[in-house]
Amino acid sequence: MLSGGRLARRRATSCAVALLATAALAAPLLAPAAASATGVPDETAQQVPTVRIAPVDPLVGDGEGLVVELEFDNAGQEPTAASTVDVLLTSAPISTRYSLSRWFAGEGFLASSVVATVNVPALGADDDHAMRTTISAEQLGLDGRAWGAYGIAAATETYGGANSVVVRDVPGEAQPTTLALAAPIDSGVDATGLLDAAALEAETDFGGGAYGALDAALDAGATIGIDPAFGTSVEALGADAPEAAVEWLERADTRETYPLLYGNADPLAQLRADTYPLEPLGIPRADGRRPLPASFGSTGSREPVIDATSTSVQQAELASLTEAGTLVLSTGMLDEELGGATPSAGVEIDGVRLLAADAQLQQLVVESASTDPLEASAVRAQVLALLATVTRERPSDPRILAAVLPPVTRGDASALLDDLAGAQFVETTDLDAALEGPAREAALAPVDEPALGDGAALVSEALEEEAAVASIASIVDEPSTLLAELRLALLVALPDAGTPVTDADRTAIASLAGTLNEVRNAVQIVPGSPIRAVGESVGLPVTITNTLDVPANVVLTLRPTNALVSVDQPRVEVTIAPSSQQRVQVPIDVVGTGGLFVLTQLYTPDGVPLGQTERMSVSAQPTIEVAVAWALGAAIVLLLGFGILRSIQKRRRGETRGDIDLASRDQSGSTPGTTQEETA
């Protein structure tokens, strides 16, 4: 803790230190964002030591001190010596959104005073160090000052600088800003499309992500969205469903709750593909019985919330989007000029009513769920500072802003909701309050049309693959079970709501296509080696494989390419056991010697071809008795044919003599029709 005399000396030199701090802060805050997982790091870039700062609790009241987190990272190749870092506080609240944005970017200069000095140990190359320091209320010196967002900064020659904000939370008579929230709670269901009992209990019991998200959203009065995968999985498990999941669903299922699309799939992509809503075909059951109706797993009755805050929409889409649910855009999509205070979220575009989330606020709300604890703390402080600054713009004017919280699988927003609940200058509520509030006239900014079709293309691609499988589903006893399972896998693979289409989405659809292709080819004929058919009637062996985990019913057809063999039963119905191969012996009659191909093909019971036609090479060799019989029969046929041919030729030459002609000649010595004179 600093003594009174030392504190006075520190404040006397605040201007000089502030200049150093501002210069030090600009570099780290304007540095490019960290490379994504798919990016290639620049190994040639020079790594320098850096510092980060964030308040543990960004709200400060009268008589309260401040706990600050500091993180030092020596990314350089040389060790750093022990040093000190000064923690500074601006002397006045940041009064405008413009000034606040400049402060966040490290571009703003505000008179600051040193409120603490922290000793930093020496760090080796590629080493880091995290610590907390407590600044007492006396050192902080905020008591009695104007309320609002104050900038804090860390300045040091070794590690550069960083900044953050704290909020003096004594707004007095200022009218609180209302923040209308949507809180989607997704399930993170895997490619199977269902949560097992262990996963359900882990999510919905005390300490689980869904449990905490629901509690925080209920306390905030937010409009809650529930992934149908929770209810569907409970129904699929039946009596084996964990009690925690059943109780959780009972708490979540209210009139104000709305159902997400299954697996939190993107409604915009489905609307653009003209397939909205794409829903489950049923709830598969573990015992293989006919699936339960998909409606059994639904939760909530409010109209859906269409989260379009991270994408763009076109004017022509507004009507269909608002018919599907409550549409929430970002103000970054609007073509408007605003002066003065931040407007409320209500917007009307060509007679269509919707909500526009403040672009900066919406981005910070999403980023506040970062898995990096220090970053999450810093962003939550920025959210509160922005809301405090908005409230200070016109303290007597009420306004209603809107935001969509990130889904549970993309981060935990409960800490932000706790911070909002503790702030006196903001009140949280549901989206309906924003819809009932005032609306301003606005227009959409122009948008590049081709970029909007990515999600729709993936939806269409997935449905085409599913349709190909549906056409052969009759091979199983319960086609509805197979199709219900595949539909759940399809829904999980679709792009998620509230995010642009990513390479991961394309990979998921490609993987789905591969899975569906495996189903289409699950039952097929196994190519075999050449077959020698010796005898009068032999069995032609055809091997069929079934990789499904249920029996498969198929029709096997055979067609020889010549008459050396004949097939009395060219269509054979076969049932193949699950995950097995079966050899089918089809009787053929061997009638000649020589080589031929027998074409084999599988069909579904209703006549749809399965796989490719297979050619079986057959060498036919009948027994000697059969060969002699066929040779004798062939000779007789040839003799008869030769005689008939000779008779036809004689008749044509007039040389034919029948029995009557011969009898007449014997009696009269002349042919019929001639006189004696002619005979003589």
Solvent accessible surface area in square Angstrom, and as a share of the most:
residue,aa,sasa,rsa
1,M,194,0.87
2,L,21,0.10
3,S,68,0.44
4,G,55,0.53
5,G,42,0.40
6,R,93,0.34
7,L,17,0.08
8,A,62,0.48
9,R,158,0.58
10,R,66,0.24
11,R,87,0.32
12,A,87,0.67
13,T,73,0.43
14,S,17,0.11
15,C,87,0.52
16,A,69,0.53
17,V,25,0.14
18,A,1,0.01
19,L,114,0.57
20,L,86,0.43
21,A,4,0.03
22,T,28,0.16
23,A,73,0.57
24,A,18,0.14
25,L,5,0.02
26,A,32,0.25
27,A,74,0.57
28,P,43,0.27
29,L,58,0.29
30,L,101,0.50
31,A,57,0.44
32,P,127,0.80
33,A,99,0.77
34,A,100,0.78
35,A,69,0.53
36,S,75,0.49
37,A,113,0.88
38,T,116,0.67
39,G,34,0.32
40,V,138,0.79
41,P,91,0.57
42,D,90,0.47
43,E,161,0.72
44,T,126,0.73
45,A,47,0.37
46,Q,160,0.71
47,Q,94,0.42
48,V,81,0.46
49,P,33,0.21
50,T,49,0.29
51,V,3,0.02
52,R,77,0.28
53,I,5,0.03
54,A,0,0.00
55,P,0,0.00
56,V,50,0.28
57,D,77,0.40
58,P,2,0.01
59,L,24,0.12
60,V,3,0.01
61,G,15,0.15
62,D,88,0.46
63,G,54,0.52
64,E,88,0.40
65,G,36,0.35
66,L,4,0.02
67,V,51,0.29
68,V,0,0.00
69,E,33,0.15
70,L,1,0.00
71,E,49,0.22
72,F,0,0.00
73,D,55,0.28
74,N,0,0.00
75,A,26,0.20
76,G,8,0.08
77,Q,150,0.67
78,E,128,0.57
79,P,91,0.57
80,T,16,0.09
81,A,76,0.59
82,A,74,0.58
83,S,29,0.19
84,T,71,0.41
85,V,1,0.00
86,D,27,0.14
87,V,0,0.00
88,L,2,0.01
89,L,0,0.00
90,T,1,0.00
91,S,60,0.38
92,A,55,0.43
93,P,22,0.14
94,I,2,0.01
95,S,61,0.39
96,T,63,0.37
97,R,51,0.19
98,Y,155,0.59
99,S,38,0.24
100,L,0,0.00
101,S,45,0.29
102,R,92,0.34
103,W,9,0.03
104,F,32,0.13
105,A,30,0.23
106,G,4,0.04
107,E,85,0.38
108,G,10,0.09
109,F,104,0.43
110,L,57,0.28
111,A,50,0.39
112,S,10,0.06
113,S,14,0.09
114,V,1,0.00
115,V,1,0.00
116,A,7,0.05
117,T,35,0.20
118,V,10,0.05
119,N,114,0.58
120,V,3,0.02
121,P,58,0.37
122,A,63,0.49
123,L,9,0.05
124,G,33,0.32
125,A,49,0.38
126,D,120,0.62
127,D,60,0.31
128,D,90,0.47
129,H,57,0.26
130,A,71,0.55
131,M,49,0.22
132,R,148,0.54
133,T,23,0.13
134,T,98,0.57
135,I,0,0.00
136,S,31,0.20
137,A,23,0.18
138,E,135,0.60
139,Q,11,0.05
140,L,1,0.01
141,G,21,0.20
142,L,3,0.02
143,D,72,0.37
144,G,74,0.71
145,R,68,0.25
146,A,57,0.44
147,W,30,0.10
148,G,0,0.00
149,A,0,0.00
150,Y,1,0.00
151,G,0,0.00
152,I,1,0.00
153,A,3,0.02
154,A,0,0.00
155,A,5,0.04
156,T,9,0.05
157,E,156,0.70
158,T,51,0.29
159,Y,3,0.01
160,G,23,0.22
161,G,0,0.00
162,A,8,0.06
163,N,17,0.09
164,S,3,0.02
165,V,0,0.00
166,V,0,0.00
167,V,0,0.00
168,R,14,0.05
169,D,9,0.05
170,V,55,0.32
171,P,13,0.08
172,G,62,0.60
173,E,176,0.79
174,A,14,0.11
175,Q,81,0.36
176,P,34,0.21
177,T,2,0.01
178,T,29,0.17
179,L,0,0.00
180,A,0,0.00
181,L,0,0.00
182,A,0,0.00
183,A,6,0.05
184,P,12,0.08
185,I,2,0.01
186,D,9,0.05
187,S,7,0.04
188,G,51,0.49
189,V,13,0.07
190,D,84,0.44
191,A,76,0.59
192,T,94,0.55
193,G,0,0.00
194,L,45,0.22
195,L,15,0.08
196,D,88,0.46
197,A,37,0.28
198,A,75,0.58
199,A,36,0.28
200,L,1,0.00
201,E,82,0.37
202,A,70,0.54
203,E,48,0.22
204,T,3,0.02
205,D,58,0.30
206,F,169,0.71
207,G,71,0.69
208,G,10,0.10
209,G,36,0.35
210,A,0,0.00
211,Y,53,0.20
212,G,29,0.28
213,A,20,0.15
214,L,0,0.00
215,D,48,0.25
216,A,9,0.07
217,A,0,0.00
218,L,74,0.37
219,D,129,0.67
220,A,11,0.08
221,G,39,0.38
222,A,9,0.07
223,T,2,0.01
224,I,7,0.04
225,G,0,0.00
226,I,0,0.00
227,D,0,0.00
228,P,18,0.11
229,A,0,0.00
230,F,1,0.00
231,G,4,0.04
232,T,3,0.02
233,S,0,0.00
234,V,19,0.11
235,E,60,0.27
236,A,19,0.15
237,L,49,0.24
238,G,45,0.43
239,A,112,0.87
240,D,108,0.56
241,A,15,0.12
242,P,17,0.11
243,E,113,0.51
244,A,19,0.15
245,A,1,0.00
246,V,47,0.27
247,E,90,0.40
248,W,3,0.01
249,L,25,0.12
250,E,122,0.55
251,R,92,0.34
252,A,0,0.00
253,D,76,0.39
254,T,53,0.31
255,R,196,0.72
256,E,84,0.38
257,T,1,0.01
258,Y,4,0.02
259,P,38,0.24
260,L,17,0.08
261,L,25,0.12
262,Y,4,0.02
263,G,15,0.14
264,N,5,0.03
265,A,2,0.02
266,D,18,0.09
267,P,9,0.06
268,L,3,0.01
269,A,4,0.03
270,Q,1,0.00
271,L,39,0.19
272,R,66,0.24
273,A,20,0.16
274,D,135,0.70
275,T,36,0.21
276,Y,56,0.21
277,P,66,0.41
278,L,14,0.07
279,E,93,0.42
280,P,22,0.14
281,L,93,0.46
282,G,1,0.01
283,I,0,0.00
284,P,7,0.05
285,R,54,0.20
286,A,112,0.87
287,D,88,0.46
288,G,39,0.37
289,R,138,0.50
290,R,148,0.54
291,P,19,0.12
292,L,31,0.16
293,P,69,0.43
294,A,31,0.24
295,S,80,0.51
296,F,107,0.45
297,G,1,0.01
298,S,69,0.45
299,T,5,0.03
300,G,19,0.18
301,S,90,0.58
302,R,27,0.10
303,E,85,0.38
304,P,36,0.23
305,V,12,0.07
306,I,1,0.01
307,D,24,0.12
308,A,0,0.00
309,T,16,0.10
310,S,49,0.32
311,T,41,0.24
312,S,37,0.24
313,V,3,0.02
314,Q,47,0.21
315,Q,79,0.35
316,A,95,0.74
317,E,29,0.13
318,L,1,0.01
319,A,55,0.42
320,S,52,0.33
321,L,4,0.02
322,T,35,0.20
323,E,146,0.66
324,A,16,0.13
325,G,2,0.02
326,T,6,0.03
327,L,2,0.01
328,V,0,0.00
329,L,0,0.00
330,S,10,0.07
331,T,32,0.19
332,G,59,0.57
333,M,21,0.09
334,L,14,0.07
335,D,87,0.45
336,E,50,0.23
337,E,174,0.78
338,L,95,0.47
339,G,68,0.65
340,G,76,0.73
341,A,17,0.13
342,T,13,0.08
343,P,36,0.23
344,S,20,0.13
345,A,2,0.01
346,G,2,0.02
347,V,0,0.00
348,E,56,0.25
349,I,2,0.01
350,D,115,0.60
351,G,61,0.58
352,V,30,0.17
353,R,86,0.31
354,L,1,0.00
355,L,0,0.00
356,A,3,0.02
357,A,0,0.00
358,D,16,0.08
359,A,40,0.31
360,Q,50,0.22
361,L,1,0.00
362,Q,12,0.05
363,Q,109,0.48
364,L,15,0.08
365,V,1,0.00
366,V,64,0.37
367,E,67,0.30
368,S,3,0.02
369,A,5,0.04
370,S,35,0.22
371,T,130,0.75
372,D,44,0.23
373,P,103,0.65
374,L,14,0.07
375,E,72,0.32
376,A,8,0.06
377,S,11,0.07
378,A,16,0.12
379,V,10,0.05
380,R,32,0.12
381,A,0,0.00
382,Q,37,0.17
383,V,0,0.00
384,L,0,0.00
385,A,0,0.00
386,L,2,0.01
387,L,0,0.00
388,A,0,0.00
389,T,0,0.00
390,V,1,0.01
391,T,2,0.01
392,R,62,0.23
393,E,50,0.22
394,R,120,0.44
395,P,62,0.39
396,S,93,0.60
397,D,57,0.30
398,P,98,0.62
399,R,14,0.05
400,I,34,0.17
401,L,4,0.02
402,A,0,0.00
403,A,0,0.00
404,V,4,0.02
405,L,7,0.03
406,P,9,0.05
407,P,5,0.03
408,V,33,0.19
409,T,77,0.45
410,R,87,0.32
411,G,11,0.10
412,D,96,0.50
413,A,11,0.09
414,S,25,0.16
415,A,39,0.30
416,L,2,0.01
417,L,10,0.05
418,D,95,0.49
419,D,23,0.12
420,L,3,0.01
421,A,86,0.67
422,G,48,0.46
423,A,8,0.06
424,Q,113,0.50
425,F,1,0.01
426,V,5,0.03
427,E,104,0.47
428,T,34,0.20
429,T,33,0.19
430,D,34,0.17
431,L,0,0.00
432,D,48,0.25
433,A,28,0.22
434,A,2,0.01
435,L,44,0.22
436,E,144,0.65
437,G,15,0.14
438,P,96,0.60
439,A,46,0.35
440,R,46,0.17
441,E,129,0.58
442,A,16,0.13
443,A,51,0.39
444,L,24,0.12
445,A,33,0.26
446,P,128,0.80
447,V,47,0.27
448,D,95,0.49
449,E,115,0.51
450,P,104,0.66
451,A,64,0.50
452,L,17,0.08
453,G,33,0.32
454,D,57,0.30
455,G,6,0.06
456,A,11,0.09
457,A,61,0.47
458,L,16,0.08
459,V,1,0.00
460,S,47,0.30
461,E,71,0.32
462,A,1,0.00
463,L,38,0.19
464,E,123,0.55
465,E,40,0.18
466,E,12,0.06
467,A,61,0.47
468,A,37,0.29
469,V,0,0.00
470,A,45,0.35
471,S,54,0.35
472,I,10,0.05
473,A,3,0.02
474,S,34,0.22
475,I,2,0.01
476,V,8,0.05
477,D,102,0.53
478,E,54,0.24
479,P,46,0.29
480,S,38,0.24
481,T,19,0.11
482,L,23,0.11
483,L,35,0.18
484,A,1,0.00
485,E,83,0.37
486,L,15,0.08
487,R,26,0.09
488,L,1,0.00
489,A,21,0.16
490,L,1,0.00
491,L,1,0.00
492,V,35,0.20
493,A,14,0.11
494,L,5,0.02
495,P,2,0.01
496,D,56,0.29
497,A,13,0.10
498,G,14,0.13
499,T,39,0.23
500,P,81,0.51
501,V,35,0.20
502,T,62,0.36
503,D,94,0.48
504,A,73,0.57
505,D,20,0.10
506,R,103,0.38
507,T,88,0.51
508,A,35,0.27
509,I,2,0.01
510,A,63,0.49
511,S,68,0.44
512,L,11,0.05
513,A,20,0.15
514,G,35,0.34
515,T,61,0.36
516,L,1,0.00
517,N,61,0.31
518,E,119,0.53
519,V,19,0.11
520,R,63,0.23
521,N,58,0.30
522,A,2,0.02
523,V,3,0.01
524,Q,81,0.36
525,I,13,0.06
526,V,51,0.29
527,P,98,0.61
528,G,67,0.65
529,S,89,0.57
530,P,107,0.67
531,I,36,0.18
532,R,165,0.60
533,A,4,0.03
534,V,73,0.42
535,G,9,0.09
536,E,108,0.48
537,S,72,0.46
538,V,36,0.20
539,G,37,0.35
540,L,1,0.01
541,P,33,0.21
542,V,2,0.01
543,T,28,0.16
544,I,0,0.00
545,T,20,0.12
546,N,1,0.01
547,T,96,0.56
548,L,19,0.10
549,D,121,0.63
550,V,62,0.36
551,P,52,0.32
552,A,0,0.00
553,N,36,0.19
554,V,3,0.02
555,V,8,0.05
556,L,0,0.00
557,T,24,0.14
558,L,6,0.03
559,R,148,0.54
560,P,33,0.21
561,T,70,0.41
562,N,64,0.33
563,A,85,0.66
564,L,42,0.21
565,V,3,0.02
566,S,46,0.30
567,V,23,0.13
568,D,115,0.60
569,Q,100,0.44
570,P,65,0.41
571,R,133,0.49
572,V,24,0.14
573,E,149,0.67
574,V,14,0.08
575,T,78,0.45
576,I,0,0.00
577,A,52,0.40
578,P,56,0.35
579,S,81,0.52
580,S,38,0.25
581,Q,115,0.51
582,Q,68,0.30
583,R,160,0.59
584,V,16,0.09
585,Q,103,0.46
586,V,1,0.00
587,P,77,0.48
588,I,1,0.01
589,D,40,0.21
590,V,1,0.01
591,V,40,0.23
592,G,14,0.13
593,T,98,0.57
594,G,26,0.25
595,G,58,0.56
596,L,11,0.05
597,F,76,0.32
598,V,0,0.00
599,L,31,0.15
600,T,0,0.00
601,Q,19,0.08
602,L,2,0.01
603,Y,56,0.21
604,T,0,0.00
605,P,69,0.44
606,D,98,0.51
607,G,42,0.40
608,V,47,0.27
609,P,78,0.49
610,L,6,0.03
611,G,38,0.37
612,Q,148,0.66
613,T,71,0.41
614,E,45,0.20
615,R,158,0.58
616,M,23,0.10
617,S,44,0.29
618,V,3,0.01
619,S,56,0.36
620,A,1,0.01
621,Q,73,0.32
622,P,15,0.09
623,T,52,0.30
624,I,121,0.61
625,E,121,0.54
626,V,18,0.10
627,A,40,0.31
628,V,87,0.50
629,A,62,0.48
630,W,141,0.50
631,A,62,0.48
632,L,110,0.55
633,G,32,0.30
634,A,50,0.38
635,A,43,0.33
636,I,85,0.43
637,V,100,0.57
638,L,130,0.65
639,L,127,0.63
640,L,112,0.56
641,G,38,0.37
642,F,116,0.48
643,G,35,0.33
644,I,106,0.54
645,L,93,0.46
646,R,104,0.38
647,S,58,0.37
648,I,75,0.38
649,Q,73,0.32
650,K,74,0.31
651,R,170,0.62
652,R,199,0.73
653,R,141,0.51
654,G,55,0.53
655,E,92,0.41
656,T,47,0.27
657,R,144,0.53
658,G,35,0.34
659,D,124,0.64
660,I,142,0.72
661,D,63,0.32
662,L,95,0.47
663,A,51,0.39
664,S,31,0.20
665,R,115,0.42
666,D,121,0.63
667,Q,162,0.72
668,S,66,0.43
669,G,53,0.51
670,S,19,0.13
671,T,60,0.35
672,P,87,0.55
673,G,87,0.83
674,T,59,0.34
675,T,80,0.47
676,Q,143,0.64
677,E,151,0.68
678,E,118,0.53
679,T,67,0.39
680,A,123,0.95
